[in-house]
Amino acid sequence: SKNLMAASTKPLILSILERGEIYGYQIIQNVVDISGGTLEWSEGMLYPVLHRMEKENLIRSQWKISEKGRRRKYYRLTELGRKELEKEKKQWMSVHELLSKLWEPIPDL
């Protein structure tokens, strides 16, 4: 759903950037690859989120020339971004644990 997608965008981006510095289109490709194609992001969805996260000092960007000679904006985590990722992980794991318990079969009494 769109609501779940919106809620999961920040932790997904932070988690991908924890692996290293990459440019926007690579983030989109990572999401597609890691999700097995079940999630597909557009540039129009991603870049406003990246800009907001940069304003929040969670990530930084830098223009660089790629191996193929193209100018690209690369993103990386800041220290604040790493702390935010840890916070996000705890919150999502709590939700996961709760839902896992709720979705377990109810034992016969």
C-alpha positions in Angstrom: 0.0 0.0 0.0 1.0 3.6 -0.4 1.0 4.2 3.3 3.3 1.3 4.0 5.6 2.4 1.2 5.7 5.9 2.6 6.5 4.7 6.1 9.2 2.3 4.9 11.0 4.7 2.6 13.3 6.3 5.1 14.6 3.1 6.8 15.0 1.5 3.4 17.1 4.4 2.1 19.2 4.6 5.3 19.8 0.8 5.2 20.9 0.9 1.6 23.2 3.8 2.2 24.7 2.0 5.2 26.3 -0.3 2.6 28.1 2.6 1.0 27.9 5.7 -1.1 25.7 5.4 -4.2 23.7 7.6 -6.6 20.0 7.9 -6.8 19.3 5.5 -9.7 21.4 2.9 -7.9 19.1 3.3 -4.8 16.1 2.6 -7.0 17.8 -0.5 -8.5 18.8 -1.8 -5.1 15.2 -1.6 -3.9 14.0 -3.5 -7.0 16.8 -6.1 -6.6 16.5 -6.6 -2.9 12.7 -6.8 -3.0 12.7 -9.2 -5.9 10.8 -6.7 -7.9 7.9 -6.4 -5.5 8.8 -2.7 -4.8 9.5 -0.3 -7.6 10.3 3.3 -6.8 10.3 6.1 -9.3 12.7 9.0 -9.5 9.8 11.4 -8.7 9.2 9.6 -5.5 12.8 9.1 -4.4 14.4 12.5 -5.0 12.1 14.6 -2.8 12.8 12.1 0.1 16.5 12.3 -0.5 16.3 16.1 -0.4 14.3 16.1 2.8 16.7 13.6 4.4 19.6 15.8 3.4 17.9 18.8 5.0 17.5 16.7 8.2 21.3 16.0 8.1 20.7 12.3 7.8 22.5 12.0 4.5 25.0 14.1 2.5 25.4 14.4 -1.2 28.3 15.2 -3.5 28.5 15.6 -7.3 31.1 13.2 -8.8 32.0 11.9 -12.2 31.1 8.3 -12.7 33.3 5.6 -14.2 31.5 6.3 -17.5 32.2 10.0 -17.3 28.7 11.1 -16.3 28.1 13.6 -13.6 26.1 12.0 -10.8 25.0 13.0 -7.3 26.2 10.4 -4.8 24.6 10.0 -1.4 26.1 8.8 1.9 25.0 8.5 5.5 26.0 11.0 8.1 26.6 10.1 11.8 23.1 11.4 12.6 21.8 9.1 9.8 23.5 6.1 11.4 21.9 6.9 14.7 18.5 7.4 13.0 18.9 4.0 11.2 19.5 2.3 14.6 16.3 4.0 15.9 14.4 2.9 12.8 15.6 -0.7 13.1 14.4 -0.9 16.7 11.0 0.5 15.9 10.5 -1.8 12.8 11.7 -4.9 14.7 9.2 -4.1 17.5 6.4 -3.9 15.0 7.6 -7.1 13.3 7.8 -9.0 16.6 4.3 -7.8 17.5 2.8 -8.8 14.2 4.6 -12.1 14.2 3.0 -12.9 17.6 -0.5 -11.8 16.5 -0.3 -13.8 13.3 0.7 -17.1 15.0 -2.0 -19.7 14.9 -4.2 -19.6 18.0 -3.6 -22.8 19.9 -6.6 -25.0 20.6 -7.9 -24.7 24.1 
